[in-house]
């Protein structure tokens, strides 16, 4: 697993920080209201409204209000003979100052365990504190996984691997907490608790597919990316260790996945596979979100083209084949 993720990261790293330019269009009426198709009208009634100068900045503003990424108005022109519909043209240059960022940090979660938001005046400190909290939330997740694997008579190797992963997460949480506190971040608390009962194997399998096969596999790749690209040498060193451990945790998730599927009936296997693919698709959609400052660069997380290339590689090798 670690070797495969390293190969994907090496492929995506050259794309980090690249600007991407795309072009978009939208239709508006003469009041600047967005519409889905030309208004139409009688070409014979054209007047000054159909021939006068258009104020593109005023007419084309409404379609881009509230957009996360930076669409700039490029031009506009009339779209019908009557001049009652205007086509607005936009250019979107996506550079490192406005970066798509998914839930791009490590951490397996389990039902019943939540997080309180990290605090601090420094954006990087808050981000590191959030990462520390996610690592801490993984501790009860792996505790529960080991206990439930034992209850379902899983191979001893899987149970011991889950117990080792729990110990890894204790170290990871402490490491990230120290880095966060050095930047003034106050680590958000882990709230709630994992339920003590033993869930049906089908439920365990679905949570493992979502949190392990998708989220933790992604987190392991991101950690390796950070080990190469984080601005702070101390963070790069920490992520190098964490990336190695998280790759092992991701491999464990896929081993649990294969074992669980071998024990489930066909409808349950199909449901688990569908849940995994849906979660992978959800993660990839998150790459269209925004992270509007330089924190992503300081953390060294993949963004923009690099994030999409990395997710696409993992999808082709793992998620899409599940």
N, C-alpha and C positions, 0 to 999 in steps of 0.2 A: 504493500500500500504506500509506504513512504517513498519508494523509488518511483512509482507511478505518479504520485502527486508532485514530486520534485521535477519530473519531466514536464508536467503541465505548467508548473510555475515558471520554469525556464522559458517555455514558449510564450507565456503571457507577459513576463517582465519587460521585454523591449517596448511594449505598448503603454507602459505606465507613463502618465503625464502627457500623452499625445493629445493634441487638439483634434476634434472631429467636427466637420462642418456638414450640416444637412439643411435642406430647403423644404419649406412647408407652404401650403396655401390654405386660405379660408375664404368663404363667401360671406358678404355682409350686404345689408340693404343701405339705402342712402342716409339712414340715421345711424349707421354703424352697428346695427344689431346683427348678430350671427344668424345665418340661415343655412339650410342644408341643400337647397337647390335654387337655381335662378328664379327670381320673382316673375319674370316675363313682362308682358305688356305690349302695347301697340307700337310698332316701330314707326308708324306714321305720325305719332304724337310727340316725337322727340323735340326737345327744346334746349334751352341753355343748360338744363340739368343733365342732358345727355352729352353735352359738348364742352362744358366748362372745366376748369382745372379742379382736380380732386385733392382734398386735404388728406393724404394717406395717413398721417400721424393721428388725426382725429378719427377717421373712419375705421382704421384697422386696429385700434387699441383694444376693443372689447374682447375679441377672441383670445387674447393672450393674458388678460388679467387673471391672476391666480396661478399661472403656470409656474412650475418649479424651475424649469430650465430657461435660459435666457434667449427667447426669440426676439430678434430685432426686425422691425418693419423695414423691408427692402424696397418695395414698390407696390403700386396698385393700379388697376385698370378696369374699365367697364366691361361687363361680361355679357350684356345683351343689347340689342339695337336700341331699346328704349332708355338705356342708361340707368335702369333701376336696380341693377345688381352690380356689385363691385367685387372683383377678385383681389384679395390681399396676398402679397407674397412676403415670406419671412425667411430670414437666415438664422440658423442656430449654430453657433460655434461653441462647442463644449470643451472647455479647457480646465486645467487643474484647480482653478479657483471655484468652480461650480461642479461638484463631483457627485455622481451617483454612488450611493453606498447602501448595500443591503445590511441585514443583521450579520455583520462581517466579523464576528468575534467568536471564539470558541465557547462551548458550553452546552452540555446536554441538560435538558429540563425534564421534569416529570410533573404529572398532574398534582395540584395541591400546593406546589411550591412557587412563590412569586418573588418579585424584587421591588424594593423601594428605590426610587430614583437617587442616583449619585448626586452629591453636592460639591460646590467649589466654584471659585471665581475664574479659574483657569480652564479653558475648554479641553485642553489635552489632559489635565488632571481629572476632569469629570469623565472623559472617555476611558481613561485607564481605570478609574474607580468602577465604572460600569463593567468593564472587562473582569475586574476582580470579583464583582458580585456574581457574574455569570459563572465564573470558575467555582465560586462557593456553592452556587445552586446545583452544580454538577455532583457535589458530594452526596446529598441525599438521593439523587437520581441513580447513582451507581450503587449506593447501599441497597436501594429498592430492587434494582436489576439483579444484583447478586442473590438477594433473598428469594425473589420470585423464580429465578432460574433454578435454584435449589429445590423449591417447592414443586416445580414442574419436572424434576429429575433430569435436568440438563447435564451434559458431560461436565465432569469436574474441572476440565481445562477452561470452560467458559465461565464457571463460577469464580475460579481463582483469578482469571483475567479481569473480571468485573471488580473484584476486591482490590486488585492492584491498581486499577483505574481510579477507584475511590481515593486511594492513598496519593496517587499522582495529583488529583484535583486539590487535595489539601495543600500540597506544595505549590501548585499553580496559584491558588487563591492568595497564599501568603506572599508569593513573589510579586503578583500584580498589585496587591495592597501596598507593598512597600514602594513600588514605582509610582503609584497614584498619590500616596501621602507625600512623596518627595516633590510633587507638583501641586500640592495643596488640595488634592481631591479627597473627599470624604466618601468612603465606600458605602453604597446603598446596602441596606440590610436584606437578608433573605427572609421572606415571610412565609407563614404557613408551614405545613409539614406533609410529607408523603404519607398516603394512607397505609395503615399497617396490614390490611388484608392482602390476600393474594388474588390478583386479577386472573380472569380466563386467559389462556395462552394467546388467543386471538387479539385481545386488547394489548397485551404485552408486546406482541409482534408488531402491531400498528405503531405504538409509541416508539419502539426501537427503529422502525423504518423511517419515521419522521425525524426523530431527534438524533438518531445515530447514523443511519445510512445517508440521510440528506444533510441535516444541519451540522453534525459533527464531522462528516466528511468534508463539507465546505469549510468549516472552521479550521480543520487540519491544513487544508490547502492555503487558507488565508494566513495562518500562523507561519507557514513556511515562507510565504510572500513577505510577511513582516520581518522575518529573520534576515531577509536579504535587503529590504528597502526602508526600514524604520530609520528616522533621522538620528535617534539617540543610540549610541553604542550599547548602553546598558539594556535598552529595550530589545535591540537586535540579539544580544546574547540570551536574554530571557526567552525570547520567542524561538530561538534555535532549540532550546531544551523543550519548551512547550510543544513545538511543532513535532518533534520526534515522538513525544508521548501521545499527542492527539492523533497522529497517524496510526499508532497502535490501537487507540480507542476506536477509530473509524474501522480498522480491520476487524476488531471485536464485534462491532455492530453488524458488519456483513456476515460474520460467522454465525452470530445469533440469528440473523435473518434467514440464512440457509437452514439452520437447524430447526427453527420454528416452522418454516414452510414445510419441512419434511414431516412435521407432526400434525399439520392442519388439514382439513378437508378442502376440496377444490373451491367451494364458494368463499371460504375464509382466505385462501391463498389469493384468489382474484381480488378480494377487497383490500388485502394488504398491499398487493402490487399497485392497485389503483391509488391508494392513499400515498404511497411513496412517489409515484409519478406526479400526482397533484401537488405534493409539497415541493418537489423539485421545480415544477412550473411556477409555483408561488414565489420561491426564492429567486428565480430568474426574473420575474416581474419586479421584484424589489430593486433590481439593478437600475430601474428607471426612476428611483426616488432621488432625493437630493441631500447633499451634505455641504452647506454653503460657506465653508471656511477652510483654512489650511490644516485643520486637525488631521484629515485623512492622510495628507502627505507626511506629517510628523509620525503618525502611527505606522505608516508604510503599508496600509491596506490597499488591495487592488481596487481600482475605480475605472469607470468609463469603459473603454475598449479592452483594457486588461482584465477587468472583472468579467466582462461578457465572454471573452475568449477562454478564461479559466473555467467558468461555469459550463460553457459549451463543450469543452474537453471532458470534464467530469461527466456531463450528461451522455456524451457519446460512448464513454467507456463503462459507465456504471448505471446511472439513473435510468437512461433510456432502454437499458437491457434488462431491468429488473422485472 
